């Protein structure tokens, strides 16, 4: 078996892999795996220069793979891959660029074991280069690269696009088997009293379980002209454009005692060469043994039982990523809308369960809003009556938006919000245009000055 390792963001030395390669090689024979240290390759890529993009890294990775012994310009022999942190989305991006959902049967990558992957981003990325650069768990002596950091920000375009494409990936009819193994332990060595994200619930100090998990959802809503609230502000109903889309299942293992990085608790760096009894080593090797979809399902069930045991007694969390745009293709930016979560028979914000809210982040580049919620608390919503209200600006004038509201009306909240998962919510608002934006006059009426004309109050869509 050929095995390659791909590290995370802003790494400058292959010592980042610690002794995990040796540990796997030492224990492999006990799992009937032919894995010799001579067959293991340690990847190194540049992520700490601002000009380098995620796409650049994917293209360079493809060239590096073709240059490995036994490969050539047209062929890559089968291999398996272990990644850490940003390495997960790097390899997923490579798969999508060169094979995609329709080409998985030709993909030479068999097993992708992602350790603490930032598949849906990291909370720390929003802090920016200077601040993130001072956090020891991410950074070891160089300036972090801005474009990769932008990709890692919650709600980035790169995440949205990649994960929407992966909704179509069919693992059952191919031999591409991805896995996610992630921690939710906190190493106090990296504690920063100015940054609560390093000790956040449901996180390993850098990546949330919901941000790592490859099981996620996509929900699309579109505004109608059906009134749902007639008094000011006039509110029109949001309705699903299609059924809730759920990604094909990917095995998830969660460990309560592992953090993102570090020699003491890091899910990769803390493993010693003689750690043959390590749960992480055991689970990686069991993942590498998977050869069929039946094996894949059994591994998923085993890791689900592990996660349930590791998270027993703790509340689990979930993320919502909101994308607000209009039916004319305009992205609505961060300063141009307010969004409220609703609950109860009257769908009001004050009816949400006490303690449901953990964090809120706005991506200033995309205008996407990310909520981090206590999934257990959200499951307490009575009768599953969950809602979303969007108030966009401008709300009056020649071109404007009406408030929009989604009401689940019996669709349980858990259908949209799932424990340990991320849900992408794409909301399309109707852009109203007053008919006085463009009118014609009879030439016989003479010259008219329309400098002070006012909106008619009648929208084109209401003609």
Secondary structure, DSSP 8 states (H G I E B T S, - for coil): --EEEE--TT---GGGGTTHHHHHHHHGGGGT----GGGEEE-----SSTT--HHHHHHHHHHHHHTSTT--SS----EEEEEETHHHHHHHHHHHHHTTGGGGGG--EEEEEEES--TT-BGGGGG-HHHHTT-TTT-SSS---HHHHHHHBTT-HHHHHHHHHHTT--STTSS-EEEEEEE----GGG--TT-GGGG-TTBSSSSBHHHH-S-EEEEEEEEEEEEEE-SSS-EEEEEESS--EE----EEEEETT-BSSSTTTBTTTT--TT-TT-HHHHHHHHHHT--SHHHHHHHHHHHHHHHHHHHTTS--EEEEEEEEEETTS-B--GGGEEEEEEETTTTBGGGS-TT-EEEEEE-TTT--EEEEEEHHHHTTSGGG-EEEEEEES--SSSEE--EEEEE-TTS-HHHH--TT-EEEEEEEE--EEBGGGS----GGG-----TT----S-BGGG-
